[in-house]
Amino acid sequence: MSAAPPGNGADDSEDIEIPGPAVKPRYSGPMNGDSPRLRVLIADEDQRRIEEIADVISGLGHTVVARLLDVSEIAQTTQREAPDVAIVGVDGGQQSHALNLISAIVKQAACPVIADIQADDDSFIERAARRGIFAYVRHGERPEMEHTIDIVLNRYAEFSRLHGALRTGAIIEQAKGILMERHAINADEAFAELRTRARNTNQSVFEVAHACTISYPLFRPRPADTD
């Protein structure tokens, strides 16, 4: 298994993507012991390669929930199937199509993406990393795929926790700013207001802050009528 290198921000800025919000994986059930049976989406424009990857995934005890050839199928399929992991097959001559598949899945699926490559290609791997892949594997290597899936799920769980923490902090800061503006108080007083409201309503501070940011536009003064 090889982890995807972090993007360095150089050259093709159009390749930079931000993964979508994380969701809790929907496992199909225990595979053996504590190992979950995962729902796996496979995307490639080559049907033969899709079936080869599917054989590897099925051999590991996971469930292939979708086999996609075209980017246009991704949005509807990922919403319907909620995959835990997505695998994109890459042929050396069809990199543009593979990159488009990766971008679409990262935006739509809220699950980690693994690139299944025919041969090492540092340039492609770097571009795919910018699009959001978590790792890549050599095509047809079952032990490597098994190890990669385990590592990627752990990395994605950590990413999800970080993503959630950053989002929570941003919402709370926004709510504090709203209260400071509305009530002419400082940041500490604004946070105390959120905390008191949370305690009195049996909610978390984040829930109160989120409600504040959503309702705030409703209470803004309307612009003066110029007629």
Residue frames as a rotation matrix with the C-alpha (Angstrom) as fourth column:
MET 1
0.579 0.815 0.000 0.00
0.815 -0.579 0.000 0.00
0.000 0.000 -1.000 0.00
SER 2
-0.634 -0.753 0.176 1.22
0.753 -0.653 -0.081 3.49
0.176 0.081 0.981 -0.79
ALA 3
0.144 0.649 -0.747 -0.20
0.692 -0.606 -0.393 6.62
-0.708 -0.460 -0.536 0.73
ALA 4
0.503 0.096 0.859 -0.91
0.768 -0.505 -0.394 9.46
0.396 0.858 -0.327 -1.62
PRO 5
-0.589 -0.774 -0.234 1.53
0.803 -0.527 -0.278 12.37
0.092 -0.351 0.932 -1.25
PRO 6
0.170 0.650 -0.741 0.11
0.626 -0.652 -0.428 15.66
-0.761 -0.391 -0.517 0.02
GLY 7
0.605 0.094 0.790 -0.48
0.738 -0.437 -0.514 18.32
0.297 0.894 -0.334 -2.60
ASN 8
-0.284 -0.804 -0.522 2.17
0.894 -0.419 0.159 21.03
-0.346 -0.422 0.838 -2.73
GLY 9
0.424 0.593 -0.684 0.02
0.366 -0.803 -0.470 23.69
-0.829 -0.051 -0.557 -4.34
ALA 10
-0.501 -0.689 -0.524 2.23
-0.251 -0.463 0.850 24.01
-0.828 0.557 0.059 -7.42
ASP 11
-0.997 -0.070 0.016 1.33
0.000 0.220 0.976 24.02
-0.072 0.973 -0.219 -11.11
ASP 12
-0.626 0.780 -0.008 -2.17
0.148 0.128 0.981 22.71
0.766 0.612 -0.196 -11.83
SER 13
-0.924 0.290 0.247 -4.31
-0.347 -0.370 -0.862 24.51
-0.159 -0.882 0.443 -9.27
GLU 14
-0.120 0.938 -0.325 -7.38
-0.918 0.020 0.396 23.17
0.378 0.346 0.859 -11.08
ASP 15
-0.233 -0.028 -0.972 -6.57
-0.008 1.000 -0.027 19.78
0.972 0.002 -0.233 -9.59
ILE 16
-0.974 -0.214 0.081 -7.00
-0.074 -0.040 -0.996 20.92
0.216 -0.976 0.023 -6.00
GLU 17
-0.022 0.991 -0.135 -10.20
-0.082 0.133 0.988 19.59
0.996 0.033 0.079 -4.46
ILE 18
-0.671 -0.079 0.738 -11.55
-0.729 -0.114 -0.675 19.60
0.138 -0.990 0.019 -0.94
PRO 19
-0.842 0.369 -0.393 -13.15
0.324 0.929 0.178 16.35
0.431 0.022 -0.902 0.19
GLY 20
-0.063 0.931 0.360 -16.82
-0.236 -0.364 0.901 16.51
0.970 -0.028 0.243 1.07
PRO 21
-0.028 0.110 0.994 -18.18
-0.985 -0.172 -0.009 16.26
0.170 -0.979 0.113 4.59
ALA 22
-0.866 -0.382 -0.323 -17.57
-0.325 0.920 -0.218 12.95
0.381 -0.083 -0.921 6.27
VAL 23
0.272 0.943 0.194 -20.37
-0.876 0.159 0.454 10.57
0.397 -0.293 0.869 7.15
LYS 24
-0.081 -0.260 0.962 -20.46
-0.744 0.658 0.115 7.48
-0.663 -0.707 -0.247 9.30
PRO 25
-0.778 -0.239 -0.582 -19.63
-0.594 0.580 0.557 4.38
0.205 0.779 -0.593 7.21
ARG 26
0.312 0.914 0.259 -22.58
-0.923 0.356 -0.144 2.06
-0.224 -0.194 0.955 6.61
TYR 27
-0.742 -0.671 0.009 -21.06
-0.660 0.732 0.169 -1.39
-0.120 0.120 -0.986 7.05
SER 28
-0.079 0.717 -0.693 -22.92
-0.670 0.477 0.569 -4.44
0.739 0.509 0.442 5.79
GLY 29
0.897 0.360 0.255 -22.08
-0.427 0.561 0.709 -6.52
0.112 -0.745 0.657 8.86
PRO 30
0.268 -0.852 0.449 -19.27
-0.639 0.192 0.745 -8.60
-0.721 -0.487 -0.494 10.31
MET 31
0.361 -0.256 -0.897 -17.07
-0.822 0.366 -0.435 -10.43
0.440 0.895 -0.078 7.84
ASN 32
0.444 -0.185 -0.877 -15.19
0.437 0.899 0.031 -12.55
0.782 -0.397 0.480 10.35
GLY 33
-0.354 -0.516 -0.780 -14.30
0.934 -0.160 -0.319 -11.67
0.040 -0.842 0.538 13.91
ASP 34
0.079 0.321 -0.944 -14.31
0.475 -0.844 -0.247 -7.89
-0.876 -0.429 -0.219 14.18
SER 35
-0.879 -0.475 -0.027 -13.64
0.190 -0.403 0.895 -7.22
-0.436 0.782 0.444 10.48
PRO 36
-0.014 0.938 -0.347 -16.51
-0.256 -0.338 -0.905 -5.35
-0.967 0.076 0.245 8.78
ARG 37
-0.222 0.063 0.973 -17.89
0.901 0.396 0.180 -6.23
-0.374 0.916 -0.145 5.38
LEU 38
-0.531 -0.103 -0.841 -17.53
0.019 -0.994 0.110 -3.00
-0.847 0.042 0.530 3.44
ARG 39
0.627 0.700 0.341 -19.67
0.509 -0.036 -0.860 -1.55
-0.590 0.713 -0.379 0.69
VAL 40
-0.363 -0.911 -0.198 -17.31
0.263 -0.304 0.916 -0.82
-0.894 0.280 0.349 -2.19
LEU 41
0.822 0.506 -0.262 -17.87
-0.064 -0.375 -0.925 1.29
-0.566 0.777 -0.276 -5.29
ILE 42
-0.213 -0.881 0.422 -15.62
0.543 0.253 0.801 0.58
-0.813 0.400 0.424 -8.30
ALA 43
0.786 0.432 -0.442 -15.21
-0.077 -0.641 -0.764 3.09
-0.613 0.634 -0.471 -11.13
ASP 44
-0.468 -0.878 0.098 -13.24
0.026 0.097 0.995 2.64
-0.883 0.468 -0.022 -14.35
GLU 45
0.143 0.540 -0.829 -13.95
-0.865 -0.339 -0.370 3.18
-0.481 0.770 0.419 -18.03
ASP 46
-0.498 -0.372 -0.783 -12.67
-0.699 0.707 0.109 -0.34
0.513 0.602 -0.612 -18.77
GLN 47
0.540 0.826 0.164 -15.26
-0.783 0.421 0.458 -3.01
0.309 -0.376 0.874 -17.94
ARG 48
0.489 -0.422 -0.763 -12.62
0.181 0.905 -0.384 -5.72
0.853 0.049 0.519 -17.86
ARG 49
-0.624 -0.766 0.152 -10.59
0.055 -0.238 -0.970 -3.90
0.779 -0.597 0.191 -15.23
ILE 50
-0.153 0.663 0.733 -13.74
-0.919 -0.368 0.142 -3.28
0.364 -0.651 0.666 -13.18
GLU 51
0.796 0.500 -0.342 -14.40
-0.384 0.853 0.353 -7.02
0.468 -0.149 0.871 -13.06
GLU 52
0.071 -0.855 -0.513 -10.78
0.373 0.500 -0.782 -7.75
0.925 -0.136 0.354 -12.12
ILE 53
-0.724 -0.275 0.633 -10.94
-0.395 -0.587 -0.707 -5.28
0.566 -0.762 0.316 -9.23
ALA 54
0.227 0.908 0.353 -14.34
-0.913 0.071 0.403 -6.67
0.340 -0.414 0.844 -8.23
ASP 55
0.576 -0.083 -0.813 -12.85
0.062 0.996 -0.058 -10.18
0.815 -0.017 0.579 -8.04
VAL 56
-0.544 -0.833 -0.105 -10.18
0.258 -0.047 -0.965 -8.90
0.798 -0.552 0.240 -5.63
ILE 57
-0.587 0.378 0.716 -12.75
-0.726 -0.637 -0.259 -7.06
0.358 -0.672 0.648 -3.48
SER 58
0.532 0.834 -0.146 -15.14
-0.707 0.533 0.466 -10.01
0.466 -0.145 0.873 -3.38
GLY 59
0.258 -0.542 -0.800 -12.24
0.253 0.837 -0.485 -12.31
0.932 -0.078 0.353 -2.52
LEU 60
-0.810 -0.546 0.216 -11.59
-0.011 -0.354 -0.935 -10.15
0.587 -0.760 0.281 0.54
GLY 61
-0.563 0.661 -0.496 -15.19
0.827 0.459 -0.326 -10.65
0.012 -0.593 -0.805 1.68
HIS 62
-0.701 0.304 -0.645 -16.49
-0.047 -0.922 -0.383 -7.18
-0.711 -0.238 0.661 0.84
THR 63
0.132 0.860 0.493 -19.58
0.735 0.249 -0.631 -6.25
-0.665 0.445 -0.600 -1.18
VAL 64
-0.930 -0.345 0.125 -19.30
0.326 -0.620 0.714 -4.47
-0.168 0.705 0.689 -4.52
VAL 65
-0.155 0.940 -0.303 -22.34
0.477 -0.198 -0.857 -2.18
-0.865 -0.277 -0.418 -4.54
ALA 66
0.819 0.427 -0.384 -21.68
-0.104 -0.547 -0.831 -0.41
-0.565 0.720 -0.403 -7.84
ARG 67
-0.199 -0.821 0.535 -19.60
0.724 0.245 0.645 -0.74
-0.660 0.516 0.546 -11.01
LEU 68
0.672 0.486 -0.558 -19.41
0.126 -0.818 -0.561 2.60
-0.730 0.306 -0.611 -12.82
LEU 69
0.067 -0.610 0.789 -18.03
0.979 0.194 0.066 3.42
-0.193 0.768 0.610 -16.24
ASP 70
-0.112 0.022 0.993 -19.03
0.621 -0.779 0.088 7.06
0.776 0.626 0.074 -16.57
VAL 71
-0.945 -0.320 -0.061 -18.68
0.262 -0.636 -0.726 10.19
0.194 -0.702 0.685 -14.43
SER 72
-0.533 0.799 0.278 -22.35
-0.593 -0.587 0.551 11.07
0.603 0.129 0.787 -15.00
GLU 73
0.188 0.631 -0.753 -23.43
0.112 0.748 0.655 8.01
0.976 -0.207 0.070 -13.00
ILE 74
-0.628 -0.653 -0.423 -21.60
0.407 0.188 -0.894 8.91
0.663 -0.734 0.147 -9.82
ALA 75
-0.774 0.299 0.558 -23.92
-0.559 -0.737 -0.380 11.40
0.298 -0.606 0.738 -8.11
GLN 76
0.244 0.969 -0.042 -27.04
-0.855 0.236 0.463 9.26
0.458 -0.077 0.885 -8.26
THR 77
0.352 -0.136 -0.926 -25.24
0.077 0.990 -0.116 6.02
0.933 -0.030 0.359 -7.49
THR 78
-0.694 -0.693 -0.194 -23.29
0.264 0.006 -0.964 7.25
0.670 -0.721 0.179 -4.48
GLN 79
-0.545 0.595 0.590 -26.41
-0.807 -0.564 -0.176 8.83
0.228 -0.572 0.788 -3.00
ARG 80
0.477 0.810 -0.340 -28.29
-0.709 0.583 0.397 5.56
0.520 0.052 0.852 -3.41
GLU 81
0.538 -0.300 -0.788 -25.55
0.214 0.952 -0.217 3.12
0.815 -0.052 0.576 -2.34
ALA 82
0.790 -0.265 0.553 -23.60
-0.598 -0.535 0.597 5.13
0.138 -0.803 -0.580 0.30
PRO 83
0.591 -0.603 -0.536 -20.29
0.260 0.771 -0.581 3.29
0.764 0.204 0.613 -0.25
ASP 84
0.893 -0.378 -0.243 -17.72
0.224 -0.094 0.970 2.93
-0.390 -0.921 0.001 2.52
VAL 85
-0.179 -0.974 -0.138 -14.79
0.022 -0.144 0.989 2.92
-0.984 0.174 0.047 0.08
ALA 86
0.902 0.366 -0.228 -14.41
-0.210 -0.088 -0.974 3.81
-0.377 0.926 -0.003 -3.60
ILE 87
-0.072 -0.924 0.376 -11.77
0.265 0.346 0.900 2.34
-0.962 0.164 0.220 -5.90
VAL 88
0.755 0.246 -0.609 -10.90
-0.446 -0.488 -0.750 4.00
-0.481 0.838 -0.259 -9.20
GLY 89
0.428 -0.592 0.683 -9.06
0.655 0.724 0.216 1.95
-0.623 0.355 0.698 -11.80
VAL 90
0.560 -0.350 -0.751 -6.35
-0.500 -0.866 0.030 3.75
-0.660 0.358 -0.660 -13.74
ASP 91
0.591 -0.438 0.678 -4.89
0.761 0.581 -0.288 2.77
-0.268 0.686 0.677 -17.09
GLY 92
-0.293 -0.854 -0.430 -1.78
0.628 -0.511 0.587 4.70
-0.721 -0.098 0.686 -18.09
GLY 93
-0.848 -0.088 0.523 -3.41
0.509 -0.410 0.757 6.01
0.148 0.908 0.393 -21.27
GLN 94
-0.017 0.951 0.307 -6.70
0.496 -0.259 0.829 7.17
0.868 0.167 -0.467 -19.68
GLN 95
-0.673 -0.371 -0.640 -5.58
0.728 -0.177 -0.663 9.33
0.133 -0.911 0.389 -16.80
SER 96
-0.889 0.359 0.286 -7.89
-0.335 -0.933 0.129 12.27
0.313 0.019 0.949 -17.51
HIS 97
0.042 0.946 -0.321 -10.99
-0.294 0.319 0.901 10.09
0.955 0.057 0.291 -17.20
ALA 98
-0.006 -0.113 -0.994 -9.67
0.773 0.630 -0.077 8.56
0.635 -0.768 0.084 -13.97
LEU 99
-0.913 -0.373 -0.166 -8.98
0.396 -0.710 -0.582 11.99
0.099 -0.597 0.796 -12.48
ASN 100
-0.567 0.784 0.253 -12.51
-0.579 -0.598 0.554 13.12
0.586 0.168 0.793 -13.34
LEU 101
0.222 0.618 -0.754 -13.91
0.171 0.737 0.654 10.01
0.960 -0.274 0.058 -11.66
ILE 102
-0.418 -0.477 -0.773 -11.84
0.838 0.128 -0.531 10.70
0.352 -0.870 0.346 -8.54
SER 103
-0.976 0.037 0.215 -13.02
-0.088 -0.968 -0.235 14.32
0.200 -0.249 0.948 -8.33
ALA 104
-0.216 0.976 -0.015 -16.67
-0.539 -0.106 0.836 13.36
0.814 0.189 0.549 -8.74
ILE 105
0.211 0.273 -0.939 -16.50
0.484 0.805 0.343 10.63
0.849 -0.527 0.038 -6.10
VAL 106
-0.705 -0.539 -0.460 -14.67
0.670 -0.295 -0.682 12.82
0.232 -0.789 0.569 -3.59
LYS 107
-0.871 0.398 0.289 -17.33
-0.400 -0.915 0.057 15.51
0.287 -0.066 0.956 -3.99
GLN 108
-0.064 0.980 -0.190 -20.31
-0.700 0.092 0.708 13.18
0.711 0.178 0.680 -3.89
ALA 109
0.201 0.227 -0.953 -19.53
0.074 0.966 0.246 10.09
0.977 -0.120 0.178 -1.86
ALA 110
0.379 -0.156 0.912 -18.03
-0.868 -0.401 0.292 11.28
0.320 -0.903 -0.288 1.43
CYS 111
0.924 -0.207 0.322 -15.86
0.044 0.894 0.447 8.18
-0.380 -0.398 0.835 1.51
PRO 112
0.057 -0.980 -0.191 -12.15
-0.427 -0.197 0.882 7.54
-0.902 0.031 -0.430 0.97
VAL 113
0.921 0.175 -0.348 -10.94
-0.382 0.235 -0.894 6.88
-0.075 0.956 0.283 -2.58
ILE 114
0.112 -0.874 0.473 -8.18
-0.066 0.468 0.881 4.42
-0.992 -0.130 -0.005 -3.53
ALA 115
0.430 -0.062 -0.901 -6.54
-0.891 -0.188 -0.413 4.48
-0.144 0.980 -0.136 -6.96
ASP 116
0.497 -0.240 0.834 -5.87
0.136 0.971 0.199 1.04
-0.857 0.015 0.515 -8.50
ILE 117
0.457 -0.415 -0.787 -2.97
-0.786 -0.603 -0.137 1.64
-0.418 0.681 -0.601 -10.88
GLN 118
0.989 -0.106 -0.107 -1.41
0.018 0.790 -0.613 -0.52
0.150 0.604 0.783 -13.58
ALA 119
0.170 -0.983 -0.074 2.10
0.864 0.185 -0.469 0.86
0.475 0.016 0.880 -13.08
ASP 120
0.106 -0.199 -0.974 3.79
0.775 -0.598 0.207 3.46
-0.624 -0.776 0.091 -10.89
ASP 121
-0.040 -0.075 0.996 3.45
0.766 -0.642 -0.018 6.97
0.641 0.763 0.083 -12.26
ASP 122
-0.543 -0.272 -0.795 4.61
0.806 -0.435 -0.401 9.73
-0.237 -0.858 0.455 -9.92
SER 123
-0.981 0.174 0.081 3.02
-0.131 -0.917 0.378 12.49
0.140 0.360 0.922 -11.98
PHE 124
-0.220 0.959 -0.180 -0.40
-0.046 0.174 0.984 10.87
0.974 0.225 0.006 -11.97
ILE 125
-0.057 0.177 -0.983 -0.18
0.891 0.453 0.030 9.97
0.451 -0.874 -0.183 -8.28
GLU 126
-0.844 -0.292 -0.450 0.57
0.476 -0.794 -0.378 13.57
-0.247 -0.533 0.809 -7.37
ARG 127
-0.798 0.597 0.079 -2.35
-0.419 -0.644 0.640 14.85
0.433 0.478 0.765 -9.44
ALA 128
-0.056 0.796 -0.603 -4.66
0.248 0.596 0.764 12.19
0.967 -0.107 -0.231 -8.00
ALA 129
-0.417 -0.164 -0.894 -3.58
0.904 0.029 -0.427 13.19
0.096 -0.986 0.136 -4.49
ARG 130
-0.993 0.080 -0.081 -4.62
-0.076 -0.995 -0.061 16.75
-0.086 -0.055 0.995 -5.28
ARG 131
-0.415 0.892 -0.179 -8.02
-0.416 -0.012 0.909 15.42
0.809 0.452 0.376 -6.28
GLY 132
0.108 0.487 0.866 -8.41
-0.975 -0.117 0.188 13.66
0.193 -0.865 0.463 -2.93
ILE 133
0.504 0.061 -0.862 -7.26
-0.086 0.996 0.020 10.02
0.859 0.064 0.507 -3.07
PHE 134
0.772 -0.190 0.607 -6.08
-0.626 -0.058 0.778 8.54
-0.112 -0.980 -0.163 0.21
ALA 135
-0.083 -0.813 0.576 -3.81
-0.372 0.561 0.739 5.84
-0.925 -0.153 -0.349 -1.24
TYR 136
0.390 0.197 -0.899 -3.00
-0.914 0.197 -0.354 3.82
0.107 0.960 0.257 -4.35
VAL 137
0.216 -0.278 0.936 -2.38
-0.303 0.892 0.335 0.13
-0.928 -0.356 0.108 -4.98
ARG 138
-0.745 -0.481 -0.462 -0.89
-0.615 0.228 0.754 -1.94
-0.258 0.846 -0.466 -7.77
HIS 139
0.117 0.895 -0.431 -3.59
-0.984 0.163 0.071 -3.56
0.134 0.415 0.900 -9.89
GLY 140
0.436 0.231 -0.870 -4.48
-0.382 0.923 0.053 -7.13
0.815 0.309 0.491 -9.01
GLU 141
-0.632 -0.744 -0.217 -2.58
-0.061 0.327 -0.943 -7.35
0.772 -0.583 -0.252 -5.70
ARG 142
0.358 0.891 -0.280 -5.05
0.207 0.217 0.954 -8.81
0.910 -0.400 -0.107 -3.20
PRO 143
0.147 -0.306 -0.941 -2.85
0.982 0.158 0.102 -8.68
0.118 -0.939 0.323 -0.05
GLU 144
-0.865 -0.500 0.044 -1.87
0.497 -0.865 -0.071 -5.10
0.073 -0.040 0.997 -0.82
MET 145
-0.386 0.811 0.439 -5.52
-0.084 -0.505 0.859 -4.14
0.919 0.295 0.263 -1.38
GLU 146
0.439 0.561 -0.702 -6.54
0.607 0.391 0.692 -5.68
0.662 -0.730 -0.169 1.95
HIS 147
-0.225 -0.626 -0.747 -3.81
0.961 -0.267 -0.066 -3.81
-0.158 -0.733 0.662 3.82
THR 148
-0.894 -0.141 0.425 -4.57
0.285 -0.911 0.299 -0.57
0.344 0.389 0.855 1.97
ILE 149
0.010 0.983 0.185 -8.27
0.156 -0.185 0.970 -0.66
0.988 0.019 -0.155 2.81
ASP 150
0.421 0.113 -0.900 -7.50
0.872 0.220 0.436 -1.12
0.248 -0.969 -0.006 6.51
ILE 151
-0.541 -0.730 -0.418 -5.01
0.799 -0.601 0.016 1.76
-0.263 -0.325 0.908 6.56
VAL 152
-0.784 0.255 0.566 -7.21
0.203 -0.757 0.621 4.06
0.587 0.602 0.542 4.48
LEU 153
0.288 0.946 -0.148 -10.23
0.451 0.002 0.892 3.58
0.845 -0.324 -0.426 6.75
ASN 154
0.238 -0.294 -0.926 -8.11
0.954 -0.110 0.280 4.53
-0.184 -0.949 0.254 9.75
ARG 155
-0.811 -0.586 0.000 -6.72
0.566 -0.783 0.258 7.59
-0.152 0.209 0.966 7.97
TYR 156
-0.496 0.700 0.514 -10.19
0.221 -0.470 0.854 8.62
0.839 0.538 0.078 6.82
ALA 157
0.449 0.640 -0.624 -11.59
0.764 0.087 0.639 8.29
0.463 -0.763 -0.450 10.33
GLU 158
-0.190 -0.608 -0.771 -8.85
0.859 -0.482 0.169 10.59
-0.475 -0.630 0.614 11.61
PHE 159
-0.911 -0.104 0.398 -9.49
0.339 -0.738 0.584 13.03
0.233 0.667 0.707 8.76
SER 160
-0.052 0.989 0.137 -13.21
0.463 -0.098 0.881 12.98
0.885 0.109 -0.453 9.59
ARG 161
0.372 0.138 -0.918 -12.54
0.927 -0.118 0.357 13.81
-0.058 -0.983 -0.172 13.23
LEU 162
-0.622 -0.673 -0.399 -10.29
0.613 -0.736 0.287 16.71
-0.487 -0.066 0.871 12.23
HIS 163
-0.758 0.402 0.513 -12.77
0.308 -0.472 0.826 17.93
0.574 0.784 0.234 9.63
GLY 164
0.264 0.930 -0.255 -15.56
0.668 0.015 0.744 17.84
0.696 -0.367 -0.618 12.21
ALA 165
0.112 -0.297 -0.948 -13.48
0.918 -0.334 0.214 19.63
-0.380 -0.895 0.236 14.82
LEU 166
-0.882 -0.472 0.009 -12.58
0.429 -0.793 0.432 22.41
-0.196 0.385 0.902 12.41
ARG 167
-0.455 0.797 0.397 -16.20
0.313 -0.274 0.909 22.81
0.833 0.538 -0.125 11.32
THR 168
0.370 0.595 -0.714 -17.40
0.869 0.050 0.492 22.88
0.328 -0.802 -0.498 14.92
GLY 169
-0.281 -0.589 -0.758 -14.87
0.793 -0.587 0.162 25.55
-0.540 -0.555 0.632 15.84
ALA 170
-0.932 -0.082 0.352 -15.79
0.307 -0.693 0.652 27.68
0.191 0.716 0.672 12.84
ILE 171
-0.072 0.989 0.126 -19.54
0.493 -0.075 0.867 27.56
0.867 0.125 -0.482 13.65
ILE 172
0.368 0.167 -0.915 -18.95
0.928 -0.131 0.349 28.50
-0.062 -0.977 -0.203 17.29
GLU 173
-0.628 -0.669 -0.396 -16.72
0.613 -0.740 0.277 31.41
-0.479 -0.069 0.875 16.30
GLN 174
-0.744 0.425 0.515 -19.35
0.290 -0.488 0.823 32.62
0.601 0.762 0.240 13.84
ALA 175
0.300 0.906 -0.300 -22.05
0.681 0.017 0.732 32.47
0.668 -0.424 -0.612 16.52
LYS 176
0.015 -0.379 -0.925 -19.84
0.907 -0.385 0.172 34.37
-0.421 -0.841 0.338 18.95
GLY 177
-0.906 -0.399 0.140 -19.36
0.415 -0.774 0.478 37.08
-0.082 0.492 0.867 16.35
ILE 178
-0.302 0.890 0.343 -23.11
0.392 -0.212 0.895 37.37
0.869 0.404 -0.285 15.87
LEU 179
0.493 0.499 -0.713 -23.73
0.832 -0.029 0.555 37.73
0.256 -0.866 -0.429 19.60
MET 180
-0.373 -0.714 -0.593 -20.92
0.796 -0.574 0.191 40.27
-0.477 -0.400 0.783 19.96
GLU 181
-0.899 0.065 0.433 -22.46
0.265 -0.708 0.655 42.38
0.349 0.704 0.619 17.21
ARG 182
-0.056 0.996 0.075 -26.04
0.401 -0.046 0.915 42.09
0.914 0.081 -0.396 18.44
HIS 183
0.757 0.431 -0.492 -25.37
0.565 -0.053 0.823 42.64
0.329 -0.901 -0.284 22.15
ALA 184
0.501 -0.636 0.587 -22.17
-0.384 -0.771 -0.508 44.71
0.776 0.029 -0.630 22.12
ILE 185
0.857 -0.253 0.449 -20.31
-0.340 0.377 0.861 42.14
-0.387 -0.891 0.238 24.25
ASN 186
-0.058 -0.954 -0.295 -16.82
-0.983 0.004 0.182 40.67
-0.173 0.301 -0.938 24.06
ALA 187
-0.176 -0.069 -0.982 -15.81
-0.619 0.784 0.056 37.18
0.766 0.617 -0.181 22.90
ASP 188
-0.956 -0.213 -0.204 -15.69
0.020 0.643 -0.766 35.66
0.294 -0.736 -0.610 26.39
GLU 189
-0.601 0.795 0.075 -19.14
-0.462 -0.269 -0.845 36.99
-0.652 -0.543 0.529 27.21
ALA 190
0.021 0.594 -0.804 -20.50
-0.992 0.110 0.055 35.69
0.121 0.797 0.592 23.91
PHE 191
-0.503 -0.268 -0.822 -19.17
-0.273 0.951 -0.143 32.21
0.820 0.152 -0.551 24.60
ALA 192
-0.982 0.179 0.067 -20.65
-0.030 0.202 -0.979 32.34
-0.188 -0.963 -0.193 28.12
GLU 193
-0.235 0.941 -0.244 -24.04
-0.863 -0.317 -0.392 33.16
-0.446 0.118 0.887 26.54
LEU 194
-0.011 0.175 -0.984 -23.76
-0.764 0.634 0.121 30.12
0.645 0.753 0.127 24.26
ARG 195
-0.788 -0.388 -0.477 -22.72
-0.022 0.793 -0.609 27.88
0.615 -0.469 -0.634 27.13
THR 196
-0.818 0.544 0.186 -25.55
-0.323 -0.167 -0.932 29.08
-0.476 -0.822 0.312 29.38
ARG 197
0.020 0.850 -0.526 -28.10
-0.990 -0.056 -0.127 28.58
-0.137 0.523 0.841 26.63
ALA 198
-0.250 -0.196 -0.948 -26.75
-0.504 0.863 -0.045 25.10
0.827 0.466 -0.315 25.97
ARG 199
-0.978 -0.156 -0.136 -26.98
0.041 0.497 -0.867 24.16
0.203 -0.853 -0.480 29.65
ASN 200
-0.606 0.794 0.043 -30.51
-0.513 -0.349 -0.784 25.52
-0.608 -0.497 0.619 30.01
THR 201
0.300 0.740 -0.602 -31.81
-0.942 0.131 -0.309 23.73
-0.150 0.660 0.736 26.91
ASN 202
0.330 -0.241 0.913 -29.86
-0.192 0.929 0.315 20.48
-0.924 -0.279 0.261 27.35
GLN 203
0.988 -0.104 0.112 -28.01
0.127 0.151 -0.980 20.98
0.085 0.983 0.163 24.09
SER 204
0.142 -0.989 -0.043 -24.37
0.950 0.124 0.286 21.12
-0.277 -0.081 0.957 23.13
VAL 205
-0.031 -0.250 -0.968 -22.65
0.070 -0.966 0.247 24.46
-0.997 -0.060 0.048 22.60
PHE 206
-0.939 -0.339 0.062 -22.27
0.062 0.012 0.998 23.54
-0.339 0.941 0.010 18.93
GLU 207
-0.396 0.866 0.305 -26.02
0.912 0.331 0.244 22.92
0.110 0.375 -0.920 18.55
VAL 208
0.411 0.518 -0.750 -26.82
0.637 -0.752 -0.170 26.29
-0.652 -0.409 -0.639 20.06
ALA 209
-0.350 -0.644 -0.680 -24.18
-0.118 -0.690 0.714 28.02
-0.929 0.330 0.165 17.92
HIS 210
-0.902 0.032 0.431 -25.47
0.413 0.355 0.839 26.32
-0.126 0.934 -0.333 14.78
ALA 211
0.070 0.997 0.019 -29.03
0.995 -0.069 -0.075 27.44
-0.074 0.024 -0.997 15.51
CYS 212
0.254 -0.058 -0.965 -27.75
0.307 -0.942 0.137 30.96
-0.917 -0.331 -0.221 16.06
THR 213
-0.715 -0.624 -0.317 -25.99
-0.111 -0.346 0.932 31.11
-0.691 0.701 0.178 12.69
ILE 214
-0.713 0.513 0.477 -29.02
0.695 0.432 0.574 29.73
0.088 0.741 -0.665 10.88
SER 215
0.262 0.938 -0.227 -31.58
0.960 -0.277 -0.039 32.06
-0.100 -0.207 -0.973 12.48
TYR 216
-0.344 -0.487 -0.803 -29.43
0.526 -0.808 0.265 35.22
-0.778 -0.331 0.534 12.41
PRO 217
-0.963 -0.058 0.264 -30.40
0.258 -0.489 0.833 36.29
0.081 0.870 0.486 8.85
LEU 218
-0.148 0.988 0.037 -34.08
0.824 0.103 0.558 36.24
0.547 0.113 -0.829 9.86
PHE 219
0.545 0.363 -0.756 -33.51
0.801 -0.492 0.342 38.96
-0.248 -0.791 -0.559 12.45
ARG 220
-0.652 -0.758 0.019 -31.35
0.713 -0.604 0.355 41.32
-0.258 0.245 0.935 10.44
PRO 221
-0.110 0.610 -0.784 -32.90
-0.004 -0.790 -0.614 44.76
-0.994 -0.064 0.090 9.87
ARG 222
0.357 0.299 0.885 -34.54
0.863 0.257 -0.435 45.04
-0.358 0.919 -0.166 6.49
PRO 223
-0.734 -0.644 0.216 -33.02
0.675 -0.657 0.335 47.60
-0.074 0.392 0.917 4.14
ALA 224
-0.397 0.579 -0.712 -34.78
0.049 -0.761 -0.647 50.94
-0.917 -0.292 0.274 4.17
ASP 225
0.267 0.594 0.759 -37.37
0.867 0.196 -0.459 51.43
-0.421 0.780 -0.462 1.44
THR 226
-0.701 -0.676 -0.228 -35.93
0.490 -0.689 0.534 53.89
-0.518 0.263 0.814 -1.06
ASP 227
-0.384 0.624 0.680 -39.27
0.771 -0.188 0.608 54.73
0.508 0.758 -0.409 -2.71
